[in-house]
Amino acid sequence: MPLPPKTPFQLWKDTIDTEKTNPAWHGYDAIIKSTVDKYNAHLQSAPGFTALDWKLIKAMAWTETGATAKLAWATRPMQIGNKDDPGLAALLGGKEGGELIMPSDIASGLTVQNVGTDPVKNIQAGVGYLLMRAANFKYDDVWNPKAPIDEYKVAAGDSIDRIAKRTGSTVGHLYWLNPGLQSEMDQHRPLKIGRALKVQKATNTKMIAGFKSLDNATVARLYNVGDSRYAEKLAYCQGKIK
């Protein structure tokens, strides 16, 4: 009696099983390790960051492409930067936190063009995108404690927002410097002309607040689009990687 035809998932497993006889499957190990080491060193002091395991990235590359897809494997093993994929634009766009996630030497070397053609850049961008999606960001006031605290006298037409902009500070920092001021504003009490307020330079800055745990299901949700078995594939690859 003939065996039933293999499912697409079984056929996919068969390609992974060729890794024992095809050295190409392991050709990016040094690049992946070096890339992960750079990200781990850059983010080691970030709140909630747990060092990334290079084997997870290797499993992702196998799942995303695999060495049997020779052209894609030679150029885009992590599949970031494909046509109509918004992931690379998000990473490099400076609006979603990629600039905080990427080490400067990696960030300065990535372009839309080379990420799609250079496997080293593709791996670097793929790791950056994964960590950007795993990160939680927040905005907070930042200032130099040694910066001088000056006095500002309220003028006609002033608001807290206007004073913050004129003095190079932030609303939150003005409230912190002037106890009771926020309560007055919450009660819609007008600023008295001539009133002296303490002011100091400050900026409202985006920063990393923490990271999601990168189990296979989370990686699948953050990095993958459309493959319902992605987490299962990652697990299968990880079982093959020594």
ABEGO torsion letter per residue (X at the ends): XBBBBBBAAAAAAAAAAAAAABAAAAAAAAAAAAAAAAAAAAAAABBGBBBBBAAAAAAAAAAAAEAABAAAAAABAAGBGBBGBAAAAAAAAGAAGAAAABBAAAAAABBAAAAAABAAAAAAAAAAAAAAAABBBBBBBBBBAABBBBBBBBBBGBBAAAAAAAAGBBAAAAAAABBGAAAAAAAGBBBBBGBBBBBBBBBBBBBBAEBBBBBAAAAAAAABBGBAAAAAAAAAAAAABX
